[in-house]
């Protein structure tokens, strides 16, 4: 996934006002760190089984398939996700 941060430069210090999604694949691995940053900056929301990126061209919604943890096939350190049908861009 490639994102471009958009900034509000009306004040003395520019602040992130959103993101533009430049490329989004059908499957993504989201690190806990990027989720924390996105939530803090306001361009990403997350609930139990969904991650939503609020892009300047519309929302992209991913279903969480696996969260970080131990599994039969090993340990993962990211959220394993699949884009839901009807999501924007390919």
Secondary structure as UniProt FT lines:
FT   STRAND          2..8
FT   STRAND          15..23
FT   STRAND          27..31
FT   HELIX           32..41
FT   STRAND          44..46
FT   STRAND          50..55
FT   TURN            56..57
FT   STRAND          58..66
FT   STRAND          69..71
FT   TURN            72..73
FT   STRAND          74..76
FT   STRAND          78..83
FT   TURN            85..86
//
